[in-house]
Amino acid sequence: MNILKRTFTTLFAFCSIAVSAQIQNPVKWDISSQKTGENEYQINFKAKIDAGWHIFAQYLPKGNYSLPTSFSFEQLTDVERVDTVRELSKVTEEKDEIAGAVVRYFCNEAVFAQTFKVTGPAPTVSGKIEYQTCSDEMCVMGDQEFSLSLLDGGQSSVHAPAEPSNDAKIIESEPVVHTANSNSIWKVILEAILWGFAALLTPCVFPMVPMTVSFFLKNEQNKGRSRSMASAFGLAIVALYTIPIAIIILATYLIGGQSVTADIFNWLSTHWLPNVLFFIIFMVFAASFLGAFEIVLPSSLINKADSNSNRGGLVGVLFMALTLVLVSFSCTGPIVGTILVKSTQGDIWEPIITMLAFSAAFALPFTLLAFFPSWLTKLPKSGSWLNTVKVTLGFIEIALGLKFLSVADQTYHWGILDREVYLAIWIAVFALLSLFLLGKLQIGETKNDPPKVFRLLLGLLTTAFTIYLIPGMWGAPLKALSGYLPPQTTIDFDLSAPQNTDDYDDNLCSTPKYADLLRLPHGLQGYFDYEQALECAKEQNKPLFIDFTGHGCVNCREMEARVWADAEVLDRLRNGYIVVALYVDDKTELPESEWVTSDYDGKVKKSIGKVNADFQISRFKINAQPYYCLLDTDGNLLADPMGYNLNVNEFVDFLDKGLSKFNKE
């Protein structure tokens, strides 16, 4: 397969070159400079693209046959490059069915920009643009040479395409590979499916199963029609859960674009208000599950939906599905909230996908039982086990709800829920749950019967889990829970931490900014500001390791606990790199002198998190965390960045690749 792919790619390139010799280039370049600040100029590369044609973006995901647009700067006189070439036009993304990968391209117009710092009296820039342009019928290879004096701000001297020269070139950094975090999204989808099946066992839903299925069996004599209606019922449940979420997300996307939607998700994930609100909601639901009171929607709303379900036909089926969703709200509400909030930490489409997965799992048993009604006789009868499920969910709601308060606590540095306080509450919660499951604590039952075998086994597992948590009070890493607990750096008494960190102080050139607020895991010494870290990298002649992370990033904590903790990884980070952790969700306000006006959206960024997030988007065209970048002392990439990946060997290879390339330069 690899041989076939390489052969196809080679033939494709040769065909592109052959065609380019026979037709006029469908791309016209307009290159000019403008002053953007004191001793700072920006060169704008504007491509006018003929109708029906497109050129490709600089950064293409793996698997593409297309060739990215690249910029090389062959001669720089009295100037220095600042950062890399940026894409200012909106990029189109779609699946290339032949390559099986996402392709990124521009139609009609593509605008790129590169910033330069003037260092002398006659700043000039010369170089070449190389690109591929395609229509529905053919592709053409193109290149465009240019030479430009920055001070006059006029048009560049644009040359006809020519053979590459043998002169030394300063080449653009290697294209960054931006692949979707497939492992992460599949974990969220699987979790949503499991929650969908678990929701069926709640006291609000399980009694509805035989009642709902019998609705289709007694109202339809025609078996085929009955099954069609049952299928429509399942689809209606999926639609009622998924469509409202999709409408909200698509509306924000269409009105404000992806950046606005991402900002909303970021606000939901990290701002104190929604997180504290979710925490309160979870505690209220937990109290309800534990028997303090019942949460029900207005009876008039449920009765109206139920009465309309008797109409028959598709309308009746729709209202029957609506009745089920409304009646089950008190049990499914916290579950749905958990899924939605967690999925907003990923791509903007994740909430739609995960809600689709949850609702499909939730609706599937209703549909299958309507198809095969004999299965109803095999279902367990309602009884005290439903109370066990309800109380167990109540304790779990308390444990999960703490995560929201913890996120707000970390992003705003309140110091309420340090790791040992968080663990102490969890230990108490699961200890009480163990006593309940083992029959030693009575909650919501009329009599305290001895526990059944399954309940006894569940109680033993919960007891074991509680015992597993206890060493975490004194620094045990608890890797299995790394994504759900506050970072280990917040613990006051950590026996696992290095007792003497004097050996690591040599990695630092100056006192790190924000060190009073932020910490690196495993006793690592480093920085929390890009410019300060880059300055130290230059001083010590070491490569730079950038960790784009967040207080509310579950996968970041998991990477730190499972990958960073490895001895080989720690050795390379500690001795081979200058480490900088850039928190994209920290709410600490910066002094006005450190505010940044974004090249990406034109907004002024005033907090640590906003500045770091803007830097990641503007520089690397991605806003996912964790995201790891290896740079040389000039800020150029040494290797393709890496995202969430729990394979320790691959992470070591990633670090070694950066070190090897840095040492060769």
N, C-alpha and C positions, 0 to 999 in steps of 0.2 A: 504493500500500500504506500509506504514511504517513497519507494522508487517511482511508482506511478505519479505520485504528487510532485516529486522533483522534476520528472520529465514534463509534466503538464505545465509547471511553472516556467521552465526553460523555454518551451515552445511558445508559451504566451508572451514572454518577454521579447523573443525574436520577432514574432508577428507584430508586436507593438512598434518595434523599431522600424520594421519594413514599411508599415503603413505610414509612419510619421514622415517618411521621405517622400511620400506621394501626395500628401494633402497639406493644406494650410493649417497652422496651429490654431485651434479654436480658443486659445487663452491669450489675452492681452494684459500685460503687466504695467501698472502705473506705480512708480516708486518715488517717494518724496520724504522729506524730513521736516520735523517741527520741534520747536523748543518746548520742553515740558517742565523745566526748572532751572535753577542756577547750575550752569555747567552740565546740563543734562538735556539730551535730545532723543527724539524717538523717530525711527525710520518706519514708515508705513508701506507695506507691500500689498497693493490692491490688485487682485486678479479679476478681470472682466471675462466671464465665461459665456460662450455662445449657448443659445437655447438648445436644450437636448443633451448638453454635455455636463460633466462634473469633474472636479479634481478631488483628490483624497486628502484627508487630514494628516497632520504630522504623526499622530499616535494611533496605530491600528492594533486591535486585539490579535492574539495569536491565532494562526490558522488562515489568515488572509492571503489571497493570491495578489491582491492589489499592492501597489507600491506607494508608500507615504510621500507626501511633499516634504522636502528637506532643504535646509539653508546652510550654506557654507560661506564663511567670511575669510577670503584669501589674503586680504591685506588691510590692516588697521593702522592708520597713522594718527597719532595724537588722540586716540580714543581708547576706551576700555568698555567691553561689553558688561551690561548689568543684567543679570539673570539670563533667561533663554527667550527664544521667539515665542510670542503669545498668539493665540488664535482669537480674533475679535468678532468674527462672524459666527452665527449660529450653525452648528454642525448637524447634519442629518444622519441618523443612525438607523440601519435596517439589517435584517438577516440576509446574508448571501447564501442562497440554497446550495450553490455548487461547492463553495468552500466550507459550508457548514459553520460559518463564523459571522460575527457582527461586523459590518463595514461602516466606516465613518467618512462622509464626504460633504462637499459644498457645491451648490448649484447657483448659477447666475453671477454670484460675486463671492469672493473670499478675501478677507482682510487679515493680514498678519502684522505684528508689530515687534520691534526690537529696540530696547533702550540702550543708549550709550552715554558714558561719562566722558566729557571732553578733558583731556590732560595736556593739550598743547595748542599752538596758534593756528594750525592748519589741519583740522580734523577731517579725515576722509575715510571712506569705507568702500571696499570692493569685494565682490563675491559672486556667488552663483546660486540660483534656485533650480532644483531638480524636482520634477513632478511627473505624474501620469494623469492624463485626462481621458475619460471614456464616455461613450454614448451607448445606446442600446445595441449598436451594431459593431463597434470597434473601439480600440484603445490606442492612444498615441503617447509616446514618450516625449517629454519636453524638458528643456533647460533654458534658463535666462540669466545671462551675466549682467552685472550692474556695477557702476562706480558712482559714488555720491560724495559731495562735499556737504557737511552738515550745516555749516554756518550760513550758506546762502538760502537754505530752505527750499531750493528749486527742485525741478525734476532731475532725476538721475540720468546719467549717460547710460542708456540701455543698449546692450550689444546683441547682435544676432547670436543664435546658438552656435557654440563652437566646441571643438574637441577639448576634453579636459587637459589642462596644462600639467606639467610636472612640478610646478611650484608647490611649496609646502602650504597646507591649508589648515585653518582652524575649523574643524568640523563641528557641526551641531551635535549635541549630545545624542546618544542612541535613543531611538524611539521608545517611549515608555509603554510597557504593556499594561493595559488596564483591563483586567479580566474580572468578571463578576465573582463575588464571593460565594461560589456555589455551595461550598460546605456549610457556610453560615445560614444561607436561606433555606437549605434543605433541612437543617436542624430545626429552624423555626416552623417550617411546614409540617415536619413530623410531629413536633410538639403540639401544633394546632390540631392535627388529626387525632392524637391521643386524647387531648382535652375534649374533642368532639364526641368521642366514644364514652369518655368518663362522664360527660354531662348527662348521658342517658340514665346513669345510675343514681342521679340525684332525686330527692323526694318530690320535687316539682315536676319531673319529667317522666320517671318510670311508670307511675300509675296511668299516665296518658297513653302509653303504648297500646295496650289492648283496646282501650276506648276508641283511639284514633283508627286503628286497623279495622275494627268492627264497623266503623262508619262506612268504609268502602264496600265491605262484604254484604251488609244488609241493605244498602241502597242501590246496588247494581246486580241484576240477575245475569247479565252478560259478563262472563269471566274476562274476556278480552278487554271490554270497556272498563271493567273494574281495575284491571292492571294498568290501563292507560291513565286512569284518574289517579291511581296511586303514584305513578311516575310523575304526573303533573304536580302532585302534592309535594313530592320530594324536591322537585325543581323550584317550587314556590318557596319552600323553606330556605333553600340556598339563595334565591333571589332576595328574600326579605332581609337576610343577614348581610349579603354582599353588595347589593346595588346602592343602598344609602351611603356606605363607605366609599364606593367607587365614585358616586356623584360628587361628594364633598372633595375628594382628592382631585378629580378631573377638573372641577370648577376652579380650584385654586391654581391648578397647573395651566389652564387655558387663560385665566385672568392675569396671573403674574409670572408664569413660567416655572421651570424646575427650581430655580433658586428660591422663589417665594415658598413653594411647597416644602422644600428642604428646610427653609427657615422656620416654618410652622412646626415641622417634625422636630427640629432641634429645640424649639421652644417647649413643645410637649415633653420631650425627653429630659430636658435639663433645667428648665425654669422652676423656681421654688413653688409658684402658685399651682400649676397642674399637678406637680408631684405631691405636695402636701394635700391637695384635694383628693387625689387618688388614694393616698394613705388613709385619709378619714373615711372615704367610701369603703375601702377594704375592711377597716375596723368595724364599721356599721354592719356590713354584710356578715362579718365574722360573729358579731354579737347576735345577729339574727339566727345564724346556723347553730349557735350554741344555746339557743332557746330563750334569749332575752325578750324577743318580740318577733312578729312576722312582718316581712316586707311584701306588700301586694300592690299591684297597680289598681287604679280606680275600677271598682266592679262594673260601673256603667260602660267603660271602654271594653272590658272583656265580654260582658253580656251582649253588647251590640255586635261585636265580631262573631260571637257564637251564634247569635240568632240569624245572621246573614249566611252562616255556613250551611243552613238548611235549604238554601235556594236550589241546590243541585247544579250539575254541570261544572264548568271550569270556574265560574264565579264562586260557587259554594266551596270548591276545593281551595281556592285562594284564601277565602275567609277562614276555612278550617286551619290552614297553615298559619294564618295570622293569629288565630286563637291560641294555637300551640306555642308560638313565639312569645305571646303576651303572658300566658299562664306560667311559662317556664322562666320568665325574666328574672325572678328573685334568685334562681339558682345559676342560670347561665350568664347573668350580667357580670359578676366578678370575673368569670372565666374569659368572656369576650373582652373585657377591659384589659386583662393581663396580656392576652394575645396581641391586641391592637397596640398597646404601649410598647411592648417589646419589639414588634415589627417596625415601629417608626424609627428605630435606630439603624435601619438599613436603607435600601433603595426606596424611592417614593412609591413603587408599585408593590412593595412587600405587604402592606396592610390588606390590599385587595386580594392578593394571592393567598395569604394566610387565612383570611376570613372565608375565602372560597373553600380552602381545605377543611377548616373547622365545620362549616355548615354542611359540606358534602358528607363528612363523617357522621355528623349529627342526624342528617336526614336519611342516610343509607339504611339503617335498621327498620325505620318505618316503611320504607318502600319495599324492602325484601320481605318483611312480615306480611305485607298486603299481597305480595306475589305468592307467598307460601304460608298461608294461615295456619297450617298444622304445626308450625314452629311455635305458635303461641302457647301450646300445651307444655312446652319444654322450658318456658321461662319461669324463674322463681317467683313465688307469690310475694306480694307486698307484706312487709312485717317489720320487726324490730331492726333488721339489717339496714333498712333505709335510714333509721335514726343514727346508726353507726356511721353510715356514709356522710350524713349531714353534719354530725359533730366533728368527724375527721376533717371534712372540708373547712369547718370553722377554724380549727387550729392551723390548717395549712394557709388559710386566708390571712391569719395574723402574721405568719412567717413571711409570706410573699409581700404583704403590705409594707413591711419594714423596708423593703428594697427601695420604694419610692421616697420615703423619708431619708434614707441613706444617700440617694442621689442628690437631693437638695442639700443635705448636710455637707457633702463633699464639694459640690460646685460653689457653694457660698461660704465654706469653711466655718460652719457654726460650731463644730466640735461636740455635737450632741451624741452621735452614734459612732464612736470609735469602734474598732474591730472587736475589742473584748466586751464592750457593752452590747453590741449587736449579737455576739455569740452567746452571751449570758441569757439574753431574752430567748434566743432560739433553743438553748438547752432547756430552759424552763418550759417552753411551749411543747417541745417534743417529749419531755419527761412526763408532763401531764397527759399528753396524748397516749403515751405508753401505758400509763396507769389506767386510762379509760379503756383501751383496747384489751388489757389484761383483766378487766372486770373489777379493778380496785377503786375506780372512781365512777360515780353514777351521774350522768348528765342527760336529762330529757327522757329517761326511761321510767316506766311505771314500776318495774321490778328489775333487780340486778341479777339477771341470769348468768350462769357460768358462760364464758366465751366459747363460741364454736371453734372448730379446728382452724379455719381460715383466719378468723379474727385473732386467735391466739398466735398464729404464725406472723401475722401483720404486727401484732404487739411486740413480738420478739425482735422483728426487723427494726421497728421504731426505737426500741430500747438500745439495740446495737448502734443505730445511727446517732442516738443521743450520746452514747459513750464515745463514739468517733469524734464528736464535736469538742469534747472537753479539752484535749491537748491543745486545741486552737487558742485557748485562753492564754497560753504561754508561748505562742509563736509557731506551733505546728502549721505547715502550709495548707493542709486540707485541700489538696489539688482538685478533688472531685467537685468542690463547691466554689472554686476560685472566681467564677463569673458572678456569683450571687452575694459575695461577702465584701465588706469594705476592704480596701487594699491593706496589706500587711504592714505598710509603713505607718498606719494610724494606731498600731498597738503600742501601749506604753511599756510593757514588760515582755520583750521578745527574746527568749532564750536561744532561738535559732539564728539571730542576727550576728554578724561578725562583731566580736568584742573590741577589736582594735582596728579602726579604719584609717590609721595614720598612713599605712602603706599606699592607700588609694589617693591621698591628697595630691600626689604628684600629677594626677590627671587634670588638675584644675589650675588655671592660670590666674583666676580672680574669684572673688566671692560670687556665687551664682545669684542672679536676680531671682526674686520670688522664692528663694530657698526657705523662707519662713512659712510659706504656704504649701509648697509642693515637695515631693520626695520621689526618688527613684527606688525601685525594688531591689532586694537582695544586697543592700549595702553599697550599691553602685554610686559612684560620684559623677556628677555631670551638671548639665545646664538646662534651663527652661526658657531660654531666649535664643533665637536662631543667630542673630548677629553676634552675640557674645560668644556663643559656641564656635562659630566660624572663625572668629578672631583667635580663639585659643587653638583651633585646629591649625591655623597658619603658624602660630608661635611655636607649637610643638611638632609641626610637620606630620600630623596624623590625619587620617580620613575622618569624616564626620558621619555619625550614625544618627539619623533623625527618626524619632518615634512619634508619629502623629497618633495621639491617644485621647482619651476623655475619661472624666470621672464616672460617667454613666455607661461606659463601654464594657459590656460583659465579656466580649471576645478578647479585649485588651488584657483584662485580668487573667483570663485563661491562658493567653500566650505567655504572660509573665510567670505564671505559676508552673506551667508544664514545659515551656521551651526555654525561656530565659534562665530558669533555675538549673538547667543542665550545666555541668562543670565546664564543658568545652565552649558552650555559648558564653558563659560568664567570663571565662578567661579571655576570649576575643574582645568582648565588649569592654572589659576592665583595662586591658593592656594594649589593644590594637586600635581602638577608636576613641574619639571624643563623643560622648553620648549627650544628646539633647532631646528631652521629652517636651513636645509641643501639645499642650492641652487645648483642644478646640472647643471645649464647653465650659471653661472656667469663667466665672462671672466677675472676677476682680476688675474694677475700673482702673484704667491707666491714666496717668497725668496727661493733660492736653498735648504736651510736647511729643508724646509717643503715639498719638492717634494716627491712624492710617486711612487715607482715602483709597478705596479699592479700584484697581484697574478692571476688575471683573464686573461689578455692578454699580460703581460710582458712589457707593455709600461710605460714610465715615465710620470706621471701626474703632470702638472706644474701650473694649475690654480685652483681657489676655486671650480669651477664647475666640472672640471675633477676629482679632488680628491673626492668630494662628490658623484659623479656618480659612480666612481669605488668602493667606500665604499658600496653603495647600491647594486650594482651588486654582488660584492664579498661576502658580508655578507648575503643578503636576496634573491639573485638570481632573481632579478627583476629590471627593469629600467623604470617603469611607475611612473608618478606623477599625482595627489598627492598620497602619500603613507605614512601611519601613523603607527609608531611602538612604543610600550610601553615596556621599559626595566627596570630591577632592577639595583641596584648599581654595580652589577658584569657584566652587559651587557647582561643578559639573558632575553629572551622574557617573558612578563607577560601575553600576550594574542595574538591571531592570529592578524596579522596586518590588517589594513583596508585601502581600496582605496577610490575612489570617491563614495560618498553616501550622498545624500541630506536629508536623514531621521534623524532629530535631535535626536529623541528618541533612535535610534540605536547607534548614536555616543555617547550619554550620557552613554548608557549601556556599550559600548566599554571602555570608560574611567573609569567607575565604576568597571568593571571587573579587570582592571589593578590595580586600587587602592586596591581592596579587596584582590587580591592575594599578592600584595606587603606587606600589613599590616599583613598577616598571616605568612609570612616568618620570 
